């Protein structure tokens, strides 16, 4: 069985590589990662990880899978108008 919390920790670490984003790991049930653009009051998103290993935004957009965490984080950064470090 997939460890979704560990997968979200990896996703949060990869997302932190984008300097415009503020990242918090939420220990809710289910666990999630809250990401916001530091330079915007409106650009924020909550990402969860499904049991099958897909990273999904709160509005249902599938960012990618645990097999390519960095790509999923980069896709979110692009959607949130963030730059890489």
C-alpha positions as MATLAB code, in Angstrom:
seq = 'XXXXXXXXXXXXXXXXXXXXXXXXXXXXXXXXXXXXXXXXXXXXXXXXXXXXXXXXXXXXXXXXXXXXXXXXXXXXXXXXXXXXX';
ca = [
       0.000    0.000    0.000;
       1.194    3.489   -0.868;
       2.334    5.755    1.960;
       0.488    8.938    0.952;
       1.989   11.044    3.758;
       5.532   10.185    2.647;
       4.550   10.932   -0.957;
       3.150   14.315    0.075;
       6.363   15.079    1.993;
       8.323   14.413   -1.202;
       5.884   16.605   -3.142;
       6.242   19.426   -0.585;
      10.056   19.229   -0.797;
       9.947   19.385   -4.600;
       7.491   22.303   -4.510;
       9.793   24.256   -2.175;
      12.317   24.396   -5.037;
      10.119   27.121   -6.545;
      11.073   30.327   -4.753;
       7.737   32.101   -5.201;
       5.795   29.416   -3.337;
       5.106   29.006    0.361;
       4.497   25.344    1.270;
       2.924   23.744    4.370;
       2.301   20.084    5.008;
      -1.105   19.675    6.672;
      -1.564   16.722    8.991;
      -5.305   16.617    8.406;
      -7.247   13.528    7.503;
      -6.507   13.028    4.662;
      -3.084   14.708    4.766;
      -2.506   17.484    2.254;
      -0.033   20.125    1.139;
      -1.137   23.759    1.146;
       0.724   25.899   -1.387;
       0.389   29.614   -2.018;
       2.140   32.135   -4.207;
       3.953   34.573   -1.878;
       3.150   37.496   -4.164;
      -0.592   36.942   -4.514;
      -3.534   37.050   -2.151;
      -5.568   34.719   -4.346;
      -3.171   32.114   -5.779;
      -3.362   29.213   -3.312;
      -4.020   25.515   -3.668;
      -4.376   22.383   -1.553;
      -2.951   19.154   -2.974;
      -3.756   15.617   -1.814;
      -2.404   12.240   -2.872;
      -4.785    9.456   -3.867;
      -4.322    5.839   -2.822;
      -3.191    5.047   -6.364;
      -0.429    7.692   -6.200;
      -1.865   10.675   -8.069;
      -1.382   14.246   -6.828;
      -4.692   16.093   -7.168;
      -5.585   19.736   -6.526;
      -8.632   20.745   -4.505;
     -10.459   21.548   -7.737;
      -9.751   18.108   -9.212;
      -6.785   18.762  -11.511;
      -4.401   15.787  -11.641;
      -0.846   17.161  -11.417;
       1.027   13.888  -11.833;
       2.003   10.774   -9.933;
       4.451    9.620   -7.291;
       6.651    8.230  -10.095;
       7.479   11.817  -11.163;
       7.101   14.021   -8.089;
       9.287   16.825   -9.481;
       7.164   17.039  -12.635;
       3.979   17.248  -10.574;
       5.467   20.022   -8.427;
       6.650   21.896  -11.523;
       3.170   21.642  -13.037;
       1.644   23.181   -9.893;
       4.286   25.926   -9.873;
       3.471   26.743  -13.480;
      -0.245   26.935  -12.694;
       0.535   29.250   -9.780;
       2.845   31.511  -11.829;
       5.937   30.648   -9.763;
       9.588   30.629  -10.770;
      12.130   27.875  -10.109;
      14.921   28.624   -7.619;
];
